[in-house]
């Protein structure tokens, strides 16, 4: 069940779960940008599903109808 929710979230909210890291040289110029995928934190409640990209972030609230 959580795997279906994870697939749905990564398909429809992909920009929310991508972390960009920028490497700079000694003068402050950007030398390299790396993209890292973040695993969603899924919490299933009685009436809805909450998905977060970290523990302190505001959740995306989804209906249970997506299943």
Secondary structure, DSSP 8 states (H G I E B T S, - for coil): -HHHHHHHHHHHSGGGGEEEEEEE-TTS-EEEEEEEE---EEEE-SSEEEEESSTTS--EEEEGGG-
